Amino acid sequence: MAVNYCGDFKVSYREINRLIQRPSVKFWVTVLFIGVGVFPLIASPALISLSIFTLIAIVGALGLNILTGMCGQFSLGHAAFMAVGAYTSAILSSKLNVPFLAAFIASGSIAALLGLIVGIPSIRLKGFYLAISTLAFQFIVEFVILVWPGFTGGMNGFPAKPPSIFGFEITMGTRYYYLCATVAVMATLFVLNISRSKYRRIFIAIRDRDIAAEVLGINIFKYKLLSFAISSFYAGIAGSLFAHYVLLITPEQFTIWQSIEFIARISVGGMWTIKGAVMGAILISSLPDLIRLLSTPMIHYFPGIMEKLMFLREGVFGVAIILFLIYEPEGLAKLWFRAKNFFKLWPYSY
């Protein structure tokens, strides 16, 4: 007798851990890759530039999402690790003529090493007190950059060379977009693998109740340091990409405000999901351009409105974070999940 089944069943651990589990997911992933590849061929230079900064923000947000979203370790010094990566890569490539790939890896590695050091207080501190300790690191990095002008350029900034990989010059624009897209995809795949491994469960156990996790035999100090190292590595390579794109890095590009922007990205997008980190990075990075686009039709009627609205940018970030925390703490990822389920179940609400 034939038996009809419905649903999505898994009969082995291999099927459960498969990255792409359904043909529909494979289809949409293929569409996404094609769209990412074709986009710079049809977009304007301004849109390509915005996309490059957005891709760099995605890499940084993914790192902070591991530390804060998965492991529950609140950090206000993410921009400082990005600064470490940016200056490391720029100094190695400009002063020592180190190849870009070596400088790129070194930028993440040195940032990860400093992340291990900054993460040491996490064994005793948590919440507000841990945030203050990471904020102290943010100020220390800014101070070192300013008081060491012979090495970092100080307020005048430090120049970075355009990247070159195996003799292939990566000029600003389309080629750099593909470089950033490749790094962002690889970074996302690595985080996806973490989210399907034991490390995600360990991080979540530490986040939800670290004492209970320790009673269960989890070395919470080891895994807290691991989360700091991974997050700092991501910030370091994001800083390297940023440095070699803008070609001149200054302390004003890595202030406490940039750290708050990263917190806004994962808060608005959804602090516990990879999808949320990506969506939040896209929204927050494009917000200034959205404000400029909305204010452009009003320039003829209200001269100077563009400058006034851009000053409201910080206020918009704050309002967005507050509204999401009140009405949708799980961010854009939860809204996307609800919208997807609505169309999947429509017209039957149950």
N, C-alpha and C positions, 0 to 999 in steps of 0.2 A: 504494500500500500504506500502510495506516495505521501510524503509529509511535507507540507509547506512551512517554511520558517520565515520570519521577518526580523529585521534588526541587524546589528553589526556585531557578529560574534568573533571571538578570538580563541583559537584552540592551541596556541603555543606562545611561549614568551617572546619568540622571534617576531611573531605578528604583533604582539603588544608593543614591543620596542621599535617597530618599524617607523622610520621617520615620516613616510607618506603612506597612509594606511588605506586610502580610498581613491578610486580613479578620479572622482570629482576634485579631490585635493590636488592630485597630480596635474589635472587640467588647469586649475587656477594658478598653481605655482609656475607652470609653463607660460601662461599668459603674463604673469608678473615679470618673469625673467625677460620675456620678449619686450614688454613695455619699458623695463629699465634699460635694455640695450638700445632700443629705438629712440628713446626720449631725447638724448643730446643731439640726434641728427635732425630733429624738427623743432627743437626749442631755441629760444633766443639766448644770447650770451648772459643776460641778466638772470633768466630762469636756471641756466646751467650753474651759474655762480651760487644762486640760492640753494640749488640741489646739492652742491658740494658741501656747503656749510651744514645742510641738513643731514647729510650722510655722516659727516664728522660728529655731529651732535648725537646721532643714533648710536655710534660706537661708544661715546662717553656715557650715554644714558643706559645702555645695556650693562656696562660695568657697574654703575651706581645701583642699578636694579638688583644685581646679585648681592651687593653689600647691604643695602637698605631694604629692598623688597623681599628677598629670599631669607637673608640672615638676620634682618632686624637691627643692624648696626647703623645708627644715624650718623651721617657725615656732613660737615659743612666745609670740607676742604678739598672737594673734588677738583675744583679749578686749579688748586695748587699742584696736584699731581699732573694735571694737564700741562701746567707751566713747566714742571720738571721735564716732562717728555719733550715739550717744544724746544726748550733751551738745550737739552742734551743733544737732540737731533741736529739742531742748527749749529751748535758749537762743533760737534764731531765732523759734520759735513763741510762747514766753512773754514774752520781753523785747522783741522787735522786731515782734511780731504778723505774722510772715511766714506766708502760707498753708501748710497742711500739705504739699501736693504739692511746693512749692518747697523747704521745709525738708527734706523727704524726699530729694529729689534732691541738695540741698546736702550732706546728711549723708554720702551715698555718695561724692560728688565730693571733699569735703575728706579723707575717709578714704583715697580712692584717691591723692590728692596726697601725703599722708603716707606711703602705701605705696610710692610711687615713691622717696621720700627714704630710707626704711628699706631698700629693696631695693638701693640703690647699693653697699653692701658685698658684695653677692652676686657681683660680678665677681671679687672676690678670695677670698671666704670660701665655704665649703660645709660641709655636715654639722653637726658639733658646734659649730663656730665661728660659723656663721651662726645657729644656734639661740640661742647666747649673745647675739649682737647684737640679735636680735628680743626676747629676754628683757629686755635693757637698755631697749628701747623700752617694754615693758610697765611696768617700774618708773618710767620717766620720766613716763608718762601718769598713773599713780597718784600720783606726787609732785606733779605740776602741779595735779591736782584737789584735793589736800589743802592745798597752800600758797596757793591762789588762791580762798579761800572767798567773796570778794566777787563773783566771776564764776561759780563753779561750785557754790557752796553748801557746799563742803568736806564734812565728816563729817555735817552736817545734811541733805545731799541737795539736789537741785534739782527743783522741780516742773515737770511737763510738762502741757500742755493736751490734752484729748481732741481727736482729729483731726476735721476737718471738710473735706469735699471739695465745692466748688461750693455751699456753703451747706447741704449734707446732713450732719447730725451723725452721726458714727459712734460710737454708744454702746458701752460695754463689753458683750461677750457675743457674740451671734449676728452682728451687723454687723461687729464687729472680726474675728471668725473668717473671714468672707468676704473681708475686706480682706487678711488674712494669707494665706489660701488663694490669692487672685489673685496676690499677689506671689510666693508660692512656686512657683506654676505657671509664671509668666513667667520666673522665675529658672531653673527647671529646663529650660524650652524653650531659653533662651539657652545654657546649658551643653551641652545636646544638640546644638545647632548648632555649638558650638565643637568638640565631639567628632567631628563629621562633616566638619570643615574641615582645612585645612593646619596650623592652629595646634596641634591635638592632636598631630599627627605631629612638629611641631617641639618641642613641650614634652616629648614622650616621648623624642626624640633627645637633648635636653639632660639629661633625667633619667638616661637609661641611660649615656651617655658624652658629656659635654659637649665634650671635646677633639675627638673624632671629628666631632661636630656642627659645631664651628667650622671644622674642616678642609673640611667639605662646603659651607661658605659661609654657614652660619647665624650671624646676629648674636646670639650668646648673651646679651650684656648687654641688648640691646633686648628680647628675649623673656622674660628673667628679670624685668625691670622690668614688662613687660606682665602677667606672671602675678601679681606683687605687687599691681599696680594693680587687676586684676579681683578678686582675693581680698579686698583691702581694701575695695573698693566694696561687695561682698556683705556684709562684716562691718558696714560703716557703715549700710546700709539695714536690716540685721537689728537693729542697735542702735537705730535710729529707731523701728521697730515695737515694740521692747521698751519704750522710754521712754514712748511714748504709750499703752501698755497699763497699765503699773504706775503711771504718773502721778507717781512720785517715784523718782528715780535717785540712787544713792549709790555711793561707791567700792567698797564690799564686793560689789557685783554684777558687777564686772569685774576680778577678781583673777587671779593666775596659775592658780588652780584652775579657773577657767572656760576658760582657754586649754587646760589639760590635758584638760578635758571634751571640747572640740572635737577634740583629737587622738584621744581614745578613740572618739569617734563615727565618724571615718573609718577608724580602725584596726579596730574591731570590725565595721563594716559592709563594708569592702572599700575599700582606699585608691585603687584605680585605676578605680573605676566610679561612675557617677552613682547607680545603684540602691543600691550599697553605702553611699554618703553618706546617702541618704534612710533606708535601713533602720537604719543605725547611729544616726542622730539620733532616730528613733522609739524604739529600744530604750533608749538611754542616758537620754533625757528622761523616759521612763516608768518607769525603774528605781526611783526613790524610792517611787512609788505602788505598784509591784509589791511592794516590801518591806513597805510599810504594809499592803497587802492580805493578804499571807501571814502577817503577825504579828498581825493583828486577832483570829483565832480563839484565839490563845494568851494574850490579855490576861488572861482570867479565871484562868488557871493560873499565869501568870508576870507579876505586875504590874511595870510599868516596862520590859517587853521592847521596847516600841515605840521608846523613846529609845535603848536599847542597840543595836538593829538599825540605826537611822538613823545612828549613829556608825560603823557598819561600811560605810557607803555608799562611802567613799573606798577601803576595802580591796576591796570588790566590783569597783569600776572597775579597780583594779590587777590583780586576779586575772583578770578578763575579758580584759584586754589581753594578759596573759602567756599565757593558755590559747589565745587565738586566734593569737598569733604563733607558738606552738609547733605547734599541731595544725592550724590552718587560717589561714595568713598572708593569704589573699585574702578572709577575713571571711565575713559573712553572704551576700554576693552570690554567692560560690562555692558555698555550701551550697544556696542557692536554685537555682542553675544545675544542680547535681547532682540535686536533688529533681525539677526539671522534666524533666530528661533521663530520670530513672528512670521516671516515669509516661508519658513520651512513647514510650519504647522497651519498656516492660513488655508482655508477659512475656519479651521477648527481650533479654538483657543486651548483645548485640552491636549 
